[in-house]
Amino acid sequence: MATDMLRMVVMYKRTGIYALLLAALACIPAAIQLGFDGFTVPVSMPFGVTLEEALKEPNPVVWVDARPEDMFKTGHIPGALNLNRTNWGKSLSQLFGCYAPGKEVIVYCSAGCAESEEIAKQIRNLGLEPVLVLVGGFDAWQKANPGS
Amino acid sequence: VKAPVQSSIAVILALFFIYAGIIKASDRSAFYHDIRSYHLVSDELAWYLAHYLPWLEISTGFGLIWKGTRNSASILIVALLIIFTGAISSAWGRGLNIECGCFGKASSVLSYPWILVRDIALLLAALYLAVFGYSKIKVDND
């Protein structure tokens, strides 16, 4: 009886040690990949998406232009909605009309502006996912599409 | 009869987890976005989990194949599946329209009932290995 108990304890102990070893083993390649990707979240990572990545997206994308209306009128990404703090209440219904699960919402403004981050945050707070920000803004689009 | 059944379940479960792990480890940024979309952990923790979880799935997958570590691996998988099922149920309860993140970008939009049924089936398989694996060792030692 005592031998059986001892055997059980040894067996459980061995199982626990192996489980810890398996869990620890996974740390090695994870740490190597973190070494390449960076141990802290890159600034652009939470919401950033490049134009190339956005264009490769297989599902249709909902483009949101967070710039003021006059800038939007002079040029924007085809099919984009103009949604900013000024017209938030008015244009939000348009966004819900275009959005469907599986579609990425990509917000942009001019290069170097922070408005797209803010609008993306507000859209995310409504429960829509994923909401990303175009790295380089509308300037990145214009560079890739001269004359647009 | 028991041993071949256990081995078959272990191999199927192992291939499932190894495949899922490789897909996620190869696209950490997509997996990071998927973890974030559950709104359960901070961005920093999501970043670390996006790097660690795929490799944990791979290591436990290989652990299932080798008989000596099968019990330990199946216990880890049970723990993982309980966490995954809890996270998915929580997202469903909050009405989130998100991607599962189960197989990286390939998983596409989450169909909650289907994913939950699949996870519970996997959980039962892993539980079977965890419980009956112990019995087998005990018999061998006797």
Contacts between the chains, C-beta under 8 A, distances in Angstrom:
chain1	res1	chain2	res2	distance
A	7	B	138	7.7
A	7	B	141	5.6
A	8	B	138	7.6
A	11	B	134	7.3
A	11	B	137	6.0
A	11	B	138	7.4
A	11	B	141	7.6
A	15	B	71	4.9
A	15	B	72	4.9
A	15	B	75	6.9
A	15	B	134	7.9
A	16	B	72	7.4
A	17	B	72	7.9
A	18	B	63	7.4
A	18	B	68	7.4
A	18	B	69	4.8
A	18	B	71	7.6
A	18	B	72	3.6
A	18	B	73	7.9
A	19	B	72	3.9
A	19	B	73	7.6
A	19	B	75	5.7
A	19	B	76	5.4
A	21	B	69	8.0
A	21	B	72	7.8
A	22	B	56	7.8
A	22	B	59	4.9
A	22	B	60	5.8
A	22	B	63	4.7
A	22	B	69	6.4
A	22	B	72	6.0
A	22	B	73	6.0
A	22	B	76	6.1
A	23	B	56	6.4
A	23	B	59	7.5
A	23	B	76	6.5
A	25	B	55	8.0
A	25	B	59	4.8
A	26	B	52	6.2
A	26	B	55	3.9
A	26	B	56	4.1
A	26	B	58	7.1
A	26	B	59	4.4
A	27	B	52	6.9
A	27	B	55	7.7
A	28	B	55	7.9
A	29	B	25	7.4
A	29	B	55	4.8
A	29	B	58	8.0
A	30	B	48	8.0
A	30	B	51	4.5
A	30	B	52	4.4
A	30	B	54	7.9
A	30	B	55	4.8
A	33	B	25	7.1
A	33	B	28	6.6
A	33	B	51	5.2
A	34	B	48	7.5
A	34	B	51	5.1
A	37	B	28	6.3
A	37	B	51	7.0
A	40	B	44	7.2
A	40	B	47	7.5
A	41	B	32	7.9
A	41	B	43	5.3
A	41	B	44	6.1
A	41	B	46	8.0
A	41	B	47	4.5
A	45	B	29	6.7
A	45	B	32	6.9
A	45	B	47	7.4
A	46	B	36	6.9
A	46	B	43	5.6
A	101	B	97	4.1
A	101	B	109	4.8
A	102	B	99	7.8
A	102	B	108	6.5
A	102	B	109	4.2
A	127	B	95	7.1
A	127	B	96	6.5
A	127	B	97	7.3
A	128	B	97	7.3
A	129	B	37	4.5
A	129	B	96	6.7
A	129	B	97	6.3
A	129	B	98	5.0
A	129	B	99	7.9
A	130	B	33	5.6
A	130	B	37	6.2
A	130	B	98	7.9
A	130	B	99	7.6
